Amino acid sequence: MCAVDEATLESRPDPEAPRRRGNPVKRWVTGAVVHPWFAPLAILSCVAAATAGVVAMNPTDDTGPSTCLFKLATGFDCPGCGGTRALYYVATLNLPEAARHHIMAVFATPFIVWMYLAWALPRLFPKRTWRLPTFHLTPGLLTVFLSAWAAFTVLRNLPWAPFTFFYV
């Protein structure tokens, strides 16, 4: 009878189990407990920290040589050249100068912000009934954007006016 009682006791759920959740770091790493607001706030924190770092460092101060490996190797502006300076000017609300340094990044910024908000707001406020319309990147739309970015990269490296306006 004792063996049956032990088997019965082993099969019963432990009433203390909900209170003992184990190591919180292990739960966080393994994903056992994931709060819906964690990812949106983590991404927002990273973007805010990166933007604050760019503003604090002021990349428009051209005191040293270029750190872009593509530009050092070829002498041409790469597809991303001027992006950090454009971010600095967007953060300091100088949009004309931001567009001069990287117009494609300035063009893409409102769409990226909209897609982030459409994704993050339902996770941050799950009980709200309103939702932002989602912006879907179709393959055709993505092809058009990447083609425009490639054309921008070629045009910004041409050595005559009006293309020298975009040379950084």
N, C-alpha and C positions, 0 to 999 in steps of 0.2 A: 504494500500500500504506500509505502514511503516513496517507491520509485514512481508511482503514478502521480503522487503529489508533486514531486520534483518536476516531472514532465509538464504537469499542468501549470506549475509556477513559471517554468521557463517559457511557455507559450503565451502567457499573459503579457500585455504591454506594461511597460514600466511607468507608473504614475508620475515619477520624477523626471521622465525623459523630456517633456517640453521645457522644463526649467534648466536642464543641463544641455546646452546647445553646443558645447565643445569649444574649440579654439576659434575665436572670431577671425583671426588672420587666415586660418585654413579654410574657413567657410568663404571668406572673401576671395581667396585665390582660386578655390575650386568652383566658385559660382553657386554654392548652395543657397546663399541668401543674396539676392541682387535687388537693390532698390531701383525702381524705374527712373528716379531722378538722378541717379549716380552718373550715368554716361553723359547726359546733356550738360550737367554742371562740370564734369571733368573736362569735356571738350571746351566749354566756355572758359574755364579757368586756364587751360593751356593756351588758347588763342589770346586771352587777355594778357597773360604773362609774356607771350612772345611779342605782342604789340607794345606793351610797356617797355620791354627790352629794346625794341627797335627805336622807340621814341627816346629812350634814355641814351642810347648810343649815337643817335643822329647820323645815319649813313650818308647824309648829303655833304658832310664835311670830308672833302676829298684831300686828305692830308697824306695818304699812303698809296701804294700801288694797288691795282685791282687784285681782288682775291678770287675772281672767277677763272677757273681753270680753262674753260673754253676760250675766253677772251685772251688769256695769257698765251695759249697755244696757237690760236688762229688770228687774233687781232680783230675778230668780229664780235658783235654782240650776240649772245646766245638767246634762245627763246625766253629765258627768264630774266635776262639782264634788265635792271631797273625796277624789278618787282619789289625789292626791299625798300628802295627809295620811294616808290609809289605808295607802299603801305605806310611809310612815315608821313607822306603828304596827305594821304587819306585820313590818318589818325589825327593830324593837325589841321584838318579841314581845308587844305589847300588843293582843291580838286583840279584846277588847270595845270598845276605843276605835276600832280600825280599822273594825269593823263599824258603829259609830255614824256614822263619817264617810262610808263608802261600802260598804254591805253587799253590793252586787252584785259589786264588785271583789274583796272578800274571798271571796265564794262562788266566783268564777271562778278564783281563783289556784291552788288545787290541781289543777284540770283543765288549766290552761295548763302547769303544771309537769309533770304527767303526760304531756301530749302532747309537750312538749319532750324529756323523757327517752326516751319511746318512739321518737322520731325520732333523737335524738342518740346514744344508746348503741350501736346497731348500726354507726354510722359511727365512733365512737371505739374500739370493740372488735369489729372485724369477724369475728374468729375464734371468738367465743363462740357457743354453740349456743342459749342461752336468749334470749328476746325478751320484752319487756313487751307485754301486749296493747294494741293500738292503740285509741284513743278516736276514733270517727268522728262528726263533726258532720253529722248528716243535716239536710236542709232543715227538717223538722218540728221537730227539737230546737233548731235555730238560731232558728226563728220563735218558739218558746216562750221562749227566753232573751231575745231582743230585745223581745218583748212584756212580759215581766216587768221588764226594764230600763226600758221606756217607762212602765209603771205605777209603778215606783219613782220615776221622775223627776217624775211628776205628784203622787204622794202626798207626796213630801218637800217639796213647795212649798205644801202646804195649811197654813193658819195656825192650826189648832187641834189639841189633843192627840188622839191619841197621835202624830200625824204630825210635830209639832214636834220630836220626838226626833231625827229624821233631818235637820233643817234645819242646815246648816253655814254 
